[in-house]
Amino acid sequence: MDYSGLTSLPLFRGVSAAELEKIFADLKITKTEFEKGEILAMQDEPVNRLILLLKGSVKAEMTDASGKVVKVEDIEAPNPLAILFLFGENNRFPVQATARERVEAVVIPKQSILRMLSMSEAILKNYLDISADFATRLSRKLHFMSFRTIRQKVAMYLLQLAKKSGSDTVVLDKTKAALAEYFGVSRPSLEREITHMQRDGLIEAGRKTIRILRKEELARLIRF
């Protein structure tokens, strides 16, 4: 295993390759491969392991009570899966994680994680930092999913891009198809709403960019 490469993973930042090799040998941790379409974790199954993506990406999908499948996000290497849910009384995977392409990952059993955290203060701090960052992103995602209308979701998405770029003209970081999937709506419904928002003078839509014309009105849409 390439321990020098592993040191670039967020969980092992600040840990030497030699130290990491010693930890992995003691805990008997190995690399695992998943083919495209293979399921890494099922929704609602117990989280009894930590999956660290080394290469590739997975799609995270959630099935609601009605049976509707909603795409939550794409998770790219070198991120971990469900790190926030490894501990706790009812710790279950909140989504199904499926390989979007060939994936290489390190799968570490829960008990080995506990031992690893006790063996390295740097790994323990990284684990806590990653968990805190994940909790923040999850909170934002839940806030986003609480919006009922497509217009609210589009407004939130555009305002986030504008804040990140520092410009009212934003470049879409997803295709329309991917964005519709992210919103949990059909592509025609999304395109129709963008057309309506443009007609109402809120935005000016190009092929890959959108210019926000009335930012304050978009902000009012997402206030509760």
C-alpha positions, -999 to +999 in steps of 0.1 A: +000+000+000+012+035-008+015+050+027+030+082+014-001+087-007-023+080+023-008+109+042-026+132+019-060+120+031-077+145+055-079+118+082-041+112+081-029+148+076+002+154+097+010+117+102+042+103+087+041+074+062+063+054+086+039+060+115+009+052+093+025+019+081+030+009+117-006+016+126-020-002+096+002-032+102-009-034+139-046-031+129-043-052+098-060-026+076-061-032+038-073-016+006-106-026-010-118-021-045-154-016-058-166-017-094-189+008-110-225+002-098-214-018-067-229-007-034-205+004-007-232+009+019-269+004+021-293+030+036-302+021+072-276-006+077-255-003+108-224+019+105-198-006+117-169+006+096-153+038+082-149+039+044-122+062+032-122+069-006-088+068-022-098+070-058-131+075-077-165+087-064-198+075-052-233+087-054-253+091-022-291+085-025-319+084+000-352+066-004-381+083+014-412+067+030-431+069-004-403+050-021-390+080-040-352+080-045-336+114-040-299+120-049-282+137-020-247+143-033-217+129-051-188+121-028-154+123-043-121+109-031-103+115-007-134+120+015-148+095+040-183+082+040-207+088+069-179+097+094-204+115+116-225+083+120-198+058+131-207+063+168-239+066+187-268+043+198-286+043+165-257+047+141-270+038+106-260+049+071-284+077+062-280+071+025-271+043+000-236+048-014-230+034-049-198+035-069-201+059-099-169+045-113-142+021-102-135+030-066-105+023-043-111+026-006-097+018+028-124+001+049-116+003+087-137-016+112-152+005+141-131-012+167-099-005+147-109+031+144-112+033+182-077+019+186-063+041+159-077+072+176-060+062+208-027+056+190-024+090+173-034+124+187-030+138+151-055+113+137-079+120+166-078+157+159-083+152+122-113+129+129-129+155+151-123+183+126-137+163+097-167+154+118-174+190+127-170+201+090-194+173+080-219+183+106-219+219+092-224+207+056-252+184+068-269+212+086-268+233+054-281+204+033-310+199+057-318+236+055-317+233+017-340+203+016-365+220+039-374+243+010-406+231-007-406+250-040-382+248-069-378+285-068-366+285-032-341+258-040-328+277-071-326+309-050-306+292-023-283+275-048-276+308-067-270+328-035-245+302-023-226+303-056-226+341-055-212+342-020-185+317-029-175+335-061-180+371-048-199+379-080-236+382-089-228+364-122-223+328-112-210+298-132-231+267-127-210+239-111-235+213-122-252+204-155-290+211-156-296+173-154-273+170-123-289+201-107-324+187-112-313+154-096-298+174-068-330+193-062-351+161-065-372+174-094-374+167-131-352+186-155-382+201-174-396+214-141-363+230-133-358+246-167-394+258-166-388+275-132-356+291-144-375+305-173-402+319-150-376+335-127-360+351-157-394+363-169-400+378-134-368+397-136-350+379-109-322+364-130-307+365-164-299+329-175-272+319-200-261+285-211-236+279-182-239+312-162-267+329-144-267+366-135-286+375-103-306+407-110-326+410-077-305+395-050-326+408-021-357+393-035-340+359-038-329+363-002-365+369+009-376+337-008-354+316+016-363+334+048-386+316+072 
